[in-house]
Amino acid sequence: MSKDLKNIVIVGASAAGAGLARALENKLPSTHRIVLIDANEFAFWPISALRAAVVPGWEEKSFKSLQGFFPKGSRHVMLSKTRVVELGNGFVTVEEDGKRREIAFDISVLALGSTYNFPMRALGSTLAQAKQPFIEAQQALKNTQNTTWASSGLGARVSLACFWTSSDGKI
């Protein structure tokens, strides 16, 4: 990495981190570079997770590979499958493939995600591992008998959907 550029290190490349990187990508002066770091090989959008847990195929819409996040030749850097093991004063220490190195920064942002459980948090560090619990949840729902769906819209951007299961099919 060039020492002439001022690094803006963003740790976490899912909804918040990836969104911030996209917002800054073309607005930063040429003296600054984004270094986007994530332990996983994918970004996860939890807003789609509830639907992905019940609708086959929606798990494909909830994940995006981080490969090629920035265009080829960009001054910005995407480090996927890379763990931050230390946050120091003006630097992060990262570990990738068992090797550690320090990356200096002028600004750091920690976009580390939530502490929610599945399905609002992806499980696994590879794309295949992360999608599997969604596929299993879809299959479990498919195998359920006497399921009643109820759905309600709460405005243009928010909706609730839930289901109940009982042996007699009644709520």
Backbone as ProteinMPNN parsed JSONL, in Angstrom:
{"seq_chain_A": "MSKDLKNIVIVGASAAGAGLARALENKLPSTHRIVLIDANEFAFWPISALRAAVVPGWEEKSFKSLQGFFPKGSRHVMLSKTRVVELGNGFVTVEEDGKRREIAFDISVLALGSTYNFPMRALGSTLAQAKQPFIEAQQALKNTQNTTWASSGLGARVSLACFWTSSDGKI", "coords_chain_A": {"N_chain_A": [[0.835, -1.181, 0.0], [0.463, 2.2, -0.771], [2.342, 4.73, 0.835], [1.885, 7.353, 0.511], [-0.778, 7.973, 0.438], [-3.586, 8.868, 2.451], [-5.049, 6.777, 4.742], [-8.346, 5.627, 5.173], [-9.636, 3.515, 7.239], [-12.04, 1.047, 7.253], [-13.613, -1.159, 9.232], [-15.387, -3.969, 8.773], [-17.663, -5.034, 6.435], [-20.367, -5.264, 5.802], [-23.756, -4.234, 5.851], [-23.558, -1.507, 7.055], [-20.752, -0.823, 6.881], [-20.092, -1.392, 4.141], [-21.925, 0.277, 2.925], [-21.051, 2.814, 3.799], [-18.492, 2.839, 2.626], [-19.203, 2.823, -0.098], [-20.53, 5.285, -0.228], [-18.45, 7.081, 0.24], [-16.567, 6.481, -1.684], [-16.305, 7.802, -4.291], [-16.164, 10.399, -3.517], [-14.075, 11.212, -1.966], [-11.02, 13.093, -1.619], [-8.212, 12.835, -3.887], [-6.069, 12.256, -2.334], [-6.737, 10.49, -0.403], [-7.558, 7.17, 0.684], [-9.723, 4.383, 0.821], [-9.656, 1.644, 2.969], [-11.135, -1.189, 3.183], [-12.121, -3.67, 5.368], [-12.871, -7.036, 6.071], [-13.702, -10.003, 7.849], [-15.062, -11.999, 6.609], [-15.906, -13.47, 3.368], [-17.932, -12.268, 2.14], [-20.603, -9.84, 1.935], [-23.423, -9.07, 3.992], [-26.874, -8.462, 4.037], [-28.975, -7.72, 6.399], [-31.65, -6.815, 6.382], [-33.077, -8.219, 4.533], [-33.158, -10.717, 5.583], [-35.236, -12.032, 7.07], [-37.158, -12.654, 5.135], [-35.522, -14.217, 3.512], [-35.189, -16.439, 5.098], [-37.511, -17.844, 4.782], [-38.406, -17.88, 2.126], [-37.609, -19.614, -0.699], [-34.661, -19.069, -2.579], [-34.331, -16.411, -1.892], [-32.148, -16.205, -0.232], [-30.051, -15.83, -1.914], [-30.261, -13.168, -2.546], [-29.55, -11.91, -0.266], [-26.877, -11.905, 0.229], [-23.645, -10.864, -0.875], [-20.783, -11.288, -2.761], [-17.577, -10.142, -1.771], [-15.52, -9.908, -3.462], [-14.047, -7.983, -5.932], [-15.182, -5.625, -5.034], [-14.318, -2.943, -5.1], [-13.592, -1.205, -8.143], [-11.317, -2.575, -10.589], [-8.03, -1.333, -10.533], [-8.6, 0.754, -8.887], [-7.776, 3.118, -6.303], [-8.645, 2.443, -3.858], [-8.965, -0.192, -1.405], [-9.986, -3.534, -0.893], [-10.073, -5.811, 1.627], [-10.869, -8.863, 2.051], [-11.695, -11.847, 3.933], [-9.976, -11.338, 6.001], [-8.807, -10.691, 9.181], [-9.095, -8.287, 11.761], [-6.869, -7.995, 14.289], [-5.833, -6.353, 16.156], [-6.38, -3.098, 17.334], [-4.811, -0.193, 17.222], [-3.24, 2.939, 18.211], [-3.654, 4.809, 15.645], [-3.223, 2.714, 13.871], [-4.07, -0.538, 12.518], [-3.744, -3.983, 13.197], [-3.716, -6.638, 11.061], [-4.732, -9.974, 10.165], [-4.135, -12.326, 7.769], [-4.415, -15.267, 6.04], [-2.821, -16.474, 8.022], [-0.718, -14.721, 8.328], [0.524, -11.713, 9.743], [0.156, -8.146, 9.639], [0.69, -4.606, 9.852], [-1.486, -1.853, 9.319], [-1.466, 1.453, 8.696], [-3.549, 4.215, 9.662], [-5.461, 7.21, 9.099], [-8.016, 7.814, 9.712], [-10.401, 5.804, 11.353], [-13.1, 3.488, 11.16], [-15.408, 1.569, 12.846], [-17.485, -0.832, 11.889], [-19.041, -3.1, 12.955], [-21.27, -4.73, 13.007], [-24.159, -6.506, 14.283], [-25.402, -7.964, 17.36], [-27.377, -9.721, 17.09], [-29.147, -12.836, 16.716], [-29.299, -15.625, 14.369], [-32.013, -15.299, 12.115], [-31.004, -12.771, 11.574], [-28.346, -12.357, 11.647], [-25.593, -13.474, 9.883], [-24.349, -16.802, 9.65], [-21.255, -18.469, 9.737], [-18.239, -18.201, 7.754], [-17.756, -18.426, 5.077], [-19.366, -17.979, 1.907], [-21.0, -20.145, 1.12], [-21.311, -21.52, 3.579], [-22.723, -19.568, 5.025], [-25.136, -19.292, 3.632], [-26.356, -21.779, 3.948], [-27.841, -22.227, 6.51], [-30.143, -20.689, 5.967], [-31.283, -22.017, 3.802], [-31.847, -24.434, 5.069], [-33.752, -23.542, 6.957], [-35.804, -22.745, 5.231], [-36.483, -25.228, 4.143], [-37.361, -26.568, 6.458], [-39.657, -25.081, 7.025], [-41.135, -25.658, 4.737], [-41.651, -28.334, 5.179], [-43.384, -28.226, 7.274], [-46.652, -28.72, 8.566], [-49.998, -27.46, 8.255], [-49.755, -24.56, 8.332], [-50.31, -21.181, 8.972], [-50.386, -18.057, 7.503], [-49.837, -14.655, 8.237], [-49.876, -11.28, 7.36], [-48.815, -7.887, 7.36], [-48.731, -4.583, 6.231], [-46.752, -1.789, 7.068], [-46.487, 0.875, 6.173], [-44.568, 2.404, 3.514], [-41.998, 1.262, 3.432], [-41.705, -0.737, 5.333], [-42.673, -3.92, 6.468], [-44.525, -6.472, 8.128], [-44.321, -9.912, 8.651], [-45.561, -12.971, 9.675], [-45.92, -16.315, 10.968], [-47.971, -18.966, 12.139], [-48.114, -22.192, 13.552], [-50.134, -24.933, 14.069], [-51.554, -27.975, 15.26], [-54.214, -28.27, 14.459], [-54.506, -26.35, 12.535], [-55.443, -23.867, 13.227], [-55.304, -20.475, 14.4]], "CA_chain_A": [[0.0, 0.0, 0.0], [1.222, 3.44, -0.878], [2.429, 5.531, 2.052], [1.521, 8.721, 0.166], [-2.212, 8.153, 0.61], [-4.127, 8.821, 3.811], [-5.98, 5.659, 4.808], [-9.565, 5.57, 5.967], [-9.862, 2.089, 7.451], [-13.388, 0.67, 7.666], [-13.622, -2.561, 9.652], [-16.74, -4.487, 8.617], [-18.108, -4.706, 5.075], [-21.775, -5.583, 5.519], [-24.643, -3.102, 5.548], [-23.037, -0.182, 7.422], [-19.413, -0.6, 6.339], [-20.139, -1.337, 2.679], [-22.664, 1.49, 2.577], [-20.166, 3.959, 3.997], [-17.447, 2.797, 1.594], [-19.816, 3.256, -1.363], [-20.83, 6.718, -0.14], [-17.2, 7.839, 0.208], [-15.689, 6.01, -2.767], [-16.058, 8.795, -5.342], [-16.237, 11.745, -2.943], [-12.833, 11.529, -1.259], [-9.957, 13.674, -2.449], [-7.278, 11.826, -4.403], [-5.045, 12.018, -1.309], [-7.289, 9.541, 0.565], [-7.893, 5.829, 0.193], [-10.508, 3.522, 1.714], [-9.209, 0.268, 3.168], [-12.305, -1.877, 3.72], [-11.632, -4.946, 5.887], [-13.883, -7.925, 6.632], [-13.243, -11.376, 8.098], [-15.783, -12.89, 5.704], [-15.717, -13.256, 1.939], [-19.198, -11.754, 1.644], [-21.378, -8.852, 2.695], [-24.742, -9.592, 4.341], [-27.88, -7.431, 4.245], [-29.945, -8.329, 7.31], [-33.023, -6.39, 6.132], [-33.722, -9.251, 3.714], [-32.946, -12.013, 6.224], [-36.48, -12.71, 7.451], [-37.722, -13.249, 3.917], [-34.603, -15.259, 3.051], [-35.356, -17.626, 5.933], [-38.741, -18.568, 4.454], [-38.693, -17.912, 0.687], [-36.486, -20.171, -1.459], [-34.01, -18.176, -3.529], [-34.042, -15.099, -1.31], [-30.81, -16.195, 0.37], [-29.151, -15.304, -2.947], [-30.38, -11.711, -2.539], [-29.101, -11.408, 1.042], [-25.416, -11.967, 0.291], [-22.901, -10.406, -2.056], [-19.347, -11.523, -2.657], [-16.774, -8.915, -1.654], [-14.535, -9.898, -4.542], [-14.335, -6.937, -6.911], [-15.986, -4.561, -4.424], [-13.853, -1.725, -5.764], [-13.188, -1.538, -9.513], [-9.901, -2.844, -10.845], [-7.268, -0.114, -10.72], [-8.997, 1.756, -7.893], [-6.817, 3.334, -5.21], [-9.253, 1.859, -2.671], [-8.561, -1.586, -1.21], [-10.899, -4.425, -0.176], [-9.375, -6.959, 2.219], [-11.816, -9.847, 2.579], [-11.057, -12.984, 4.607], [-8.901, -10.714, 6.767], [-9.264, -10.347, 10.534], [-8.384, -7.273, 12.539], [-6.532, -8.612, 15.577], [-5.468, -5.291, 17.092], [-6.659, -1.721, 16.954], [-3.885, 0.646, 17.974], [-3.317, 4.375, 18.003], [-3.238, 5.127, 14.282], [-2.95, 1.529, 13.061], [-4.707, -1.818, 12.816], [-2.988, -5.172, 12.834], [-4.611, -7.593, 10.411], [-4.214, -11.32, 9.932], [-4.664, -12.919, 6.542], [-3.678, -16.505, 5.738], [-1.844, -16.737, 9.079], [0.334, -13.692, 8.361], [0.084, -10.447, 10.337], [0.802, -6.905, 9.199], [0.059, -3.383, 10.334], [-1.947, -0.878, 8.334], [-1.631, 2.772, 9.32], [-4.732, 4.936, 9.226], [-5.723, 8.564, 9.583], [-9.374, 7.713, 10.252], [-10.909, 4.426, 11.39], [-14.528, 3.31, 11.415], [-15.743, 0.195, 13.21], [-18.845, -1.189, 11.489], [-18.88, -4.507, 13.314], [-22.497, -5.504, 12.932], [-25.044, -6.624, 15.433], [-25.281, -9.164, 18.192], [-28.577, -10.522, 16.881], [-28.98, -14.232, 16.319], [-29.849, -16.003, 13.074], [-31.514, -15.027, 10.775], [-30.544, -11.393, 11.392], [-26.887, -12.383, 11.606], [-25.141, -14.603, 9.079], [-23.513, -17.79, 10.323], [-20.221, -18.988, 8.845], [-17.376, -17.191, 7.157], [-17.781, -18.534, 3.617], [-20.685, -17.748, 1.339], [-21.767, -21.404, 1.186], [-21.665, -21.754, 4.988], [-23.691, -18.562, 5.457], [-26.419, -19.535, 2.975], [-26.918, -23.072, 4.339], [-28.92, -22.152, 7.506], [-31.346, -20.151, 5.333], [-31.857, -23.117, 3.01], [-32.406, -25.378, 6.041], [-34.969, -22.948, 7.511], [-36.818, -22.826, 4.177], [-36.896, -26.637, 4.06], [-38.139, -26.871, 7.663], [-40.968, -24.471, 6.842], [-41.815, -26.421, 3.692], [-42.075, -29.61, 5.761], [-44.349, -27.967, 8.333], [-48.044, -28.868, 8.149], [-50.975, -26.562, 8.868], [-49.155, -23.259, 8.593], [-51.143, -20.025, 8.653], [-49.592, -16.848, 7.315], [-50.476, -13.354, 8.445], [-48.933, -10.248, 6.936], [-49.351, -6.542, 7.497], [-47.844, -3.511, 5.792], [-46.664, -0.664, 8.0], [-45.894, 1.989, 5.453], [-43.968, 2.083, 2.222], [-40.733, 0.559, 3.504], [-41.654, -1.733, 6.396], [-43.806, -4.834, 6.558], [-44.38, -7.564, 9.08], [-44.88, -11.186, 8.225], [-45.32, -13.994, 10.675], [-46.729, -17.496, 10.744], [-48.221, -19.821, 13.29], [-48.371, -23.568, 13.195], [-50.792, -25.725, 15.1], [-51.97, -29.268, 14.721], [-55.519, -28.168, 13.833], [-54.472, -25.314, 11.513], [-56.06, -22.637, 13.712], [-54.446, -19.534, 15.126]], "C_chain_A": [[0.878, 1.242, 0.0], [1.19, 4.222, 0.427], [2.034, 6.982, 1.797], [0.04, 9.012, 0.389], [-2.597, 8.094, 2.076], [-5.202, 7.742, 3.835], [-7.176, 5.959, 5.694], [-9.884, 4.087, 6.074], [-11.281, 1.889, 7.957], [-13.354, -0.817, 7.974], [-15.072, -3.029, 9.653], [-17.314, -4.053, 7.289], [-19.519, -5.195, 4.777], [-22.548, -4.29, 5.368], [-24.014, -1.742, 5.846], [-21.684, 0.099, 6.767], [-19.388, -0.481, 4.827], [-20.872, -0.082, 2.222], [-21.815, 2.734, 2.716], [-19.079, 4.001, 2.923], [-17.992, 3.268, 0.248], [-20.086, 4.766, -1.357], [-19.57, 7.569, -0.282], [-16.367, 7.604, -1.049], [-15.344, 7.076, -3.799], [-16.086, 10.232, -4.832], [-14.949, 12.16, -2.235], [-11.84, 12.225, -2.182], [-8.964, 12.581, -2.854], [-6.158, 11.506, -3.413], [-5.483, 10.961, -0.292], [-7.676, 8.221, -0.1], [-8.718, 5.123, 1.257], [-9.833, 2.162, 1.765], [-10.354, -0.419, 3.908], [-11.893, -3.296, 4.109], [-12.8, -5.759, 6.432], [-13.316, -9.332, 6.773], [-13.894, -12.355, 7.135], [-15.456, -12.579, 4.252], [-16.961, -12.637, 1.305], [-19.71, -10.626, 2.525], [-22.764, -9.435, 2.891], [-25.673, -8.421, 4.618], [-29.005, -8.005, 5.095], [-31.393, -7.925, 7.062], [-33.776, -7.436, 5.313], [-33.73, -10.618, 4.396], [-34.237, -12.739, 6.591], [-37.14, -13.366, 6.248], [-36.833, -14.383, 3.421], [-34.741, -16.55, 3.862], [-36.578, -18.448, 5.538], [-39.026, -18.703, 2.96], [-37.476, -18.444, -0.071], [-35.964, -19.18, -2.504], [-33.647, -16.818, -2.952], [-32.691, -15.061, -0.615], [-29.781, -15.666, -0.624], [-29.151, -13.778, -2.951], [-29.827, -11.088, -1.262], [-27.59, -11.318, 1.16], [-24.812, -11.451, -1.0], [-21.425, -10.674, -1.802], [-18.616, -10.186, -2.574], [-15.69, -8.833, -2.724], [-14.95, -8.845, -5.576], [-15.184, -5.805, -6.349], [-15.612, -3.205, -5.022], [-13.408, -2.103, -7.176], [-11.679, -1.764, -9.631], [-9.194, -1.518, -11.139], [-7.617, 0.996, -9.743], [-7.898, 1.924, -6.85], [-7.333, 2.73, -3.907], [-8.971, 0.36, -2.629], [-9.626, -2.346, -0.424], [-10.093, -5.614, 0.318], [-10.412, -7.887, 2.828], [-11.025, -11.031, 3.127], [-9.838, -12.52, 5.41], [-9.459, -10.277, 8.114], [-8.421, -9.223, 11.119], [-8.14, -7.887, 13.911], [-6.093, -7.587, 16.614], [-5.832, -3.943, 16.486], [-5.782, -0.853, 17.832], [-4.117, 2.116, 17.687], [-2.764, 4.696, 16.613], [-2.899, 3.93, 13.419], [-3.879, 0.385, 13.453], [-3.72, -2.904, 12.448], [-3.982, -6.161, 12.268], [-3.908, -8.927, 10.245], [-4.939, -11.904, 8.732], [-3.791, -14.111, 6.19], [-2.563, -16.767, 6.745], [-0.725, -15.72, 9.186], [-0.249, -12.391, 8.895], [0.856, -9.278, 9.74], [0.021, -5.726, 9.756], [-0.335, -2.5, 9.161], [-2.191, 0.424, 9.08], [-2.924, 3.407, 8.814], [-4.747, 6.346, 9.8], [-7.099, 8.619, 10.237], [-9.752, 6.235, 10.267], [-12.39, 4.444, 11.734], [-14.748, 1.839, 11.732], [-17.215, -0.041, 12.905], [-18.979, -2.693, 11.696], [-20.163, -5.32, 13.338], [-23.225, -5.592, 14.25], [-24.717, -7.861, 16.258], [-26.535, -10.026, 18.08], [-28.209, -11.954, 16.529], [-29.483, -14.428, 14.892], [-31.364, -15.821, 13.13], [-30.984, -13.613, 10.554], [-29.023, -11.279, 11.386], [-26.484, -13.636, 10.841], [-24.238, -15.513, 9.909], [-22.493, -18.323, 9.327], [-19.435, -17.873, 8.193], [-17.266, -17.308, 5.634], [-19.213, -18.327, 3.144], [-21.555, -18.997, 1.438], [-22.203, -21.702, 2.618], [-22.766, -20.804, 5.451], [-25.075, -18.797, 4.851], [-27.115, -20.787, 3.503], [-28.007, -22.987, 5.415], [-30.223, -21.581, 6.946], [-32.058, -21.233, 4.527], [-32.497, -24.144, 3.942], [-33.693, -24.835, 6.666], [-36.108, -22.998, 6.497], [-37.37, -24.251, 4.075], [-37.739, -27.025, 5.271], [-39.548, -26.292, 7.545], [-41.778, -25.235, 5.803], [-42.376, -27.729, 4.25], [-43.101, -29.452, 6.876], [-45.762, -28.122, 7.783], [-48.895, -27.845, 8.882], [-50.366, -25.225, 9.272], [-50.117, -22.158, 8.147], [-50.25, -18.804, 8.575], [-50.438, -15.621, 7.624], [-49.451, -12.292, 8.085], [-49.6, -8.892, 7.058], [-48.32, -5.538, 7.028], [-47.894, -2.365, 6.788], [-46.022, 0.534, 7.326], [-45.181, 1.484, 4.212], [-42.738, 1.196, 2.335], [-40.689, -0.584, 4.515], [-42.868, -2.638, 6.307], [-43.483, -5.912, 7.575], [-44.975, -8.813, 8.463], [-44.57, -12.199, 9.312], [-46.206, -15.182, 10.363], [-46.855, -18.275, 12.043], [-48.484, -21.217, 12.774], [-49.065, -24.248, 14.369], [-51.294, -27.007, 14.452], [-53.323, -29.197, 14.038], [-55.609, -27.061, 12.79], [-55.108, -24.005, 11.946], [-55.056, -21.774, 14.434], [-54.926, -19.459, 16.563]], "O_chain_A": [[1.898, 1.31, 0.686], [0.138, 4.36, 1.051], [1.867, 7.757, 2.739], [-0.352, 10.172, 0.516], [-1.997, 7.35, 2.853], [-6.15, 7.781, 3.05], [-7.042, 6.471, 6.806], [-10.348, 3.474, 5.113], [-11.682, 2.48, 8.96], [-13.099, -1.637, 7.092], [-15.887, -2.546, 10.439], [-17.446, -2.858, 7.025], [-19.838, -5.506, 3.629], [-22.026, -3.331, 4.8], [-23.949, -0.898, 4.952], [-21.498, 1.155, 6.161], [-18.747, 0.417, 4.281], [-20.479, 0.549, 1.24], [-21.848, 3.614, 1.856], [-18.781, 5.062, 2.375], [-17.328, 4.02, -0.465], [-19.89, 5.439, -2.369], [-19.616, 8.655, -0.859], [-15.553, 8.447, -1.425], [-14.172, 7.227, -4.144], [-16.038, 11.175, -5.622], [-14.758, 13.34, -1.939], [-11.823, 11.973, -3.387], [-8.899, 11.528, -2.22], [-5.382, 10.578, -3.639], [-4.703, 10.576, 0.579], [-8.06, 8.17, -1.268], [-8.446, 5.25, 2.451], [-9.481, 1.594, 0.731], [-10.516, -0.245, 5.116], [-11.375, -4.043, 3.278], [-13.63, -5.232, 7.173], [-12.55, -9.794, 5.927], [-13.343, -13.423, 6.869], [-14.821, -11.571, 3.941], [-17.039, -12.496, 0.084], [-19.316, -10.476, 3.682], [-23.238, -10.208, 2.058], [-25.313, -7.495, 5.345], [-29.887, -8.694, 4.582], [-32.296, -8.638, 7.499], [-35.001, -7.519, 5.402], [-34.257, -11.58, 3.838], [-34.316, -13.957, 6.432], [-37.622, -14.495, 6.331], [-37.338, -15.406, 2.958], [-34.441, -17.633, 3.36], [-36.684, -19.617, 5.91], [-39.816, -19.561, 2.566], [-36.427, -17.801, -0.086], [-36.74, -18.542, -3.216], [-32.752, -16.145, -3.463], [-32.136, -13.979, -0.424], [-28.756, -15.114, -0.224], [-28.152, -13.161, -3.32], [-29.656, -9.871, -1.188], [-27.079, -10.712, 2.102], [-25.395, -11.585, -2.076], [-20.891, -10.323, -0.75], [-18.999, -9.218, -3.231], [-15.025, -7.807, -2.868], [-16.093, -8.839, -6.033], [-15.841, -5.095, -7.11], [-16.482, -2.422, -5.403], [-12.9, -3.205, -7.387], [-10.886, -1.213, -8.868], [-9.698, -0.689, -11.896], [-7.0, 2.061, -9.764], [-7.172, 0.976, -6.549], [-6.567, 2.527, -2.964], [-8.764, -0.279, -3.661], [-10.114, -1.857, 0.595], [-9.499, -6.341, -0.478], [-10.794, -7.723, 3.987], [-9.842, -11.198, 2.827], [-8.819, -13.208, 5.487], [-10.467, -9.574, 8.177], [-7.197, -9.21, 10.989], [-9.082, -8.254, 14.612], [-5.989, -7.899, 17.8], [-5.621, -3.688, 15.3], [-5.982, -0.782, 19.045], [-5.071, 2.487, 17.005], [-1.554, 4.838, 16.434], [-2.341, 4.097, 12.335], [-4.404, 0.343, 14.566], [-2.951, -2.762, 11.498], [-4.977, -6.49, 12.914], [-2.681, -9.011, 10.192], [-6.167, -11.967, 8.683], [-2.574, -13.983, 6.057], [-1.483, -17.227, 6.373], [0.139, -15.847, 10.054], [-1.367, -12.01, 8.549], [2.03, -9.393, 9.387], [-1.158, -5.842, 10.087], [0.371, -2.408, 8.156], [-3.022, 0.486, 9.986], [-3.341, 3.169, 7.681], [-4.138, 6.633, 10.831], [-7.321, 9.368, 11.189], [-9.464, 5.501, 9.322], [-12.865, 5.292, 12.49], [-14.324, 0.965, 10.976], [-18.089, 0.493, 13.588], [-19.024, -3.462, 10.736], [-20.127, -6.506, 13.666], [-22.945, -4.856, 15.197], [-23.873, -8.679, 15.894], [-26.737, -10.948, 18.871], [-27.091, -12.235, 16.097], [-30.027, -13.506, 14.284], [-31.959, -16.176, 14.147], [-30.556, -13.289, 9.446], [-28.484, -10.2, 11.141], [-26.977, -14.728, 11.12], [-23.47, -15.053, 10.753], [-22.842, -18.601, 8.18], [-19.905, -16.74, 8.092], [-16.748, -16.407, 4.975], [-20.158, -18.489, 3.917], [-22.727, -18.908, 1.803], [-23.347, -22.096, 2.845], [-23.653, -21.211, 6.2], [-26.084, -18.524, 5.502], [-28.344, -20.849, 3.506], [-29.041, -23.635, 5.25], [-31.302, -21.954, 7.407], [-33.283, -21.347, 4.569], [-33.57, -24.668, 3.642], [-34.635, -25.598, 6.883], [-37.253, -23.265, 6.864], [-38.577, -24.449, 3.939], [-38.732, -27.738, 5.125], [-40.521, -26.944, 7.924], [-42.98, -25.435, 5.976], [-43.447, -28.176, 3.841], [-43.632, -30.446, 7.371], [-46.041, -27.701, 6.66], [-48.561, -27.417, 9.987], [-50.459, -24.818, 10.43], [-50.669, -22.222, 7.049], [-49.451, -18.548, 9.476], [-51.625, -15.576, 7.299], [-48.285, -12.396, 8.466], [-50.812, -8.768, 6.88], [-47.149, -5.637, 7.395], [-48.962, -2.015, 7.29], [-45.1, 1.137, 7.876], [-45.192, 0.292, 3.907], [-42.455, 0.437, 1.408], [-39.712, -1.332, 4.542], [-43.981, -2.159, 6.092], [-42.321, -6.218, 7.842], [-46.025, -8.758, 7.822], [-43.445, -12.27, 9.806], [-47.146, -15.068, 9.575], [-45.981, -18.246, 12.909], [-49.017, -21.395, 11.679], [-48.627, -24.143, 15.515], [-51.436, -27.088, 13.232], [-53.581, -29.979, 13.122], [-56.676, -26.849, 12.213], [-55.299, -23.114, 11.118], [-54.084, -22.266, 15.007], [-54.353, -18.726, 17.368]]}, "name": "protein", "num_of_chains": 1, "seq": "MSKDLKNIVIVGASAAGAGLARALENKLPSTHRIVLIDANEFAFWPISALRAAVVPGWEEKSFKSLQGFFPKGSRHVMLSKTRVVELGNGFVTVEEDGKRREIAFDISVLALGSTYNFPMRALGSTLAQAKQPFIEAQQALKNTQNTTWASSGLGARVSLACFWTSSDGKI"}
